[in-house]
């Protein structure tokens, strides 16, 4: 082991520095908090006192442990106070000039064995190390906000960093109860490197008026299980901070996906930097507040667009998991449902799948036996689309193939009564191309459910340039009745969720291709640092690599952005038949059932 790291200095006592100091003090380290601002130092002491008092109140620590931690924390206004520190962690503003000045001054103060760590998430650790007299002792130690709660710590090595220094701080991170992930030196590292590209695309989507801020955020929370939507997260991080990170990423990658969306610069220049300013993408109750308050862009309560058409019966075309799930959703909501497949046998099997799903709900206490029987009685299995003659809404959930869907809609056009709404569940195909297969494109709309349909609350409502207003209103009203959350978006590849999700997944694959980080470290980084319910490679294997590749190709074809080109590794795995969990092997291997 390199050094014991019993005395640690934290330079910069903003929110992050104060949080790191708290973690260290509670873990038994002597902590010197250094800030040129007396107010910041006093604020850090007050914050530590308040935070540890809350921890005592919640039973997480004892009063004695609190007193000992507070006694281990002291503040100073000059870097001379770091003379006896075995590790110095700087978390000053994201500026090469400021950080390099800190390192130059520390070189003259600390001992030759002291490790110097930068908390940067955007700047080059190598460049900072090169300016130091001890580059082999300089590394990155990237905590996530709030530091006391977030488990992830990225340990960043440059080509100059000595392995013993890395081993020492990695051991420290584990002793602090954190999950250290070893990464190389590139802007954003792993978590922010993937996260900020996604946030940037969300900002660009909003700027293009493709969807409202509320719908973008709701789509990603409900469609991907994320704790926050991207625009709300940008407000939390700080729009100016996000722009700085993206500028650094773009300077290295020259990838257009990292070129900051102009709206980020506009908001930053106007001082609308997010929560800390009281306004960013949203408006807050006060600077530093977290409660969103209505503003000029807030949708009016109950402001649905016009009256819709009456819907009493629903037809669902298809026999797969998605079709049976959608049929179950409608039947539970009280609609009469016709579930039609290519043969009666397939339709009966699909209804049997619904029966098993309902039975599981009964066994878990989520549904009564009576409700189960009533739901199942509302579903009629049919072996032909002719059974859709009287339905008010027809929903297709067949293979994701444009020609197949066009043929089905041409058939629906002939079978369904005039005035029936025709909906496609496509996740990536142009809805208007499907609509044009009918003689009534104004009646066609996208209703993109998410799998599993009974559990997932989101429905992307996709209107084309030809969709009638009352058709749109009908689908919004139907979503409310089936207890789904509708989000409106235009007819372009990926809609909201897939257009933001799959470039992020593709970039994760590129990280592995470049040997930047391992599958396990990337998955851990995104779960622990980004709050994702699954890591990108776990998710890819669940979705299916063939499905993922198909969506990537559609996005690349539509937007013509080189950064959206599918990663070669994904193409190679699909070509080899390694499609994920369904084949027993994808990015990982799985036990066959």
Secondary structure, DSSP 8 states (H G I E B T S, - for coil): ------EEEEE--SHHHHHHHHHHHHTT-EEEEE-S-HHHHHHHHHHHHHHHHHHHHTTSS-HHHHHHHHHTEEEESSGGGGTT-SEEEE---S-HHHHHHHHHHHHTTS-TT-EEEE--SSS-HHHHHHTSTTGGGEEEEEE-SSTTT--EEEEE--TT--HHHHHHHHHHHHHTT-EEEEE-SSTTTTHHHHHHHHHHHHHHHHHTTSS-HHHHHHHHHHHH--SS-HHHHHHHH-HHHHHHHHHHHHHHH--GGGS--HHHHHHHHTT--BGGGTBSSSEESSTT---EE--TTS--TT---S------EEEEE--SHHHHHHHHHHHHTT-EEEEE-SSHHHHHHHHHHHHHHHHHHHHTTSS-HHHHHHHHHTEEEESSGGGGTT-SEEEE---S-HHHHHHHHHHHHHHS-TT-EEEE--SSS-HHHHHTTSS-GGGEEEEEE-SSTTT--EEEEE--TT--HHHHHHHHHHHHHTT-EEEEE-SSTTTTHHHHHHHHHHHHHHHHHTTSS-HHHHHHHHHHHH--SS-HHHHHHHH-HHHHHHHHHHHHHHH--GGGS--HHHHHHHHTT--BGGGTBSSSB----
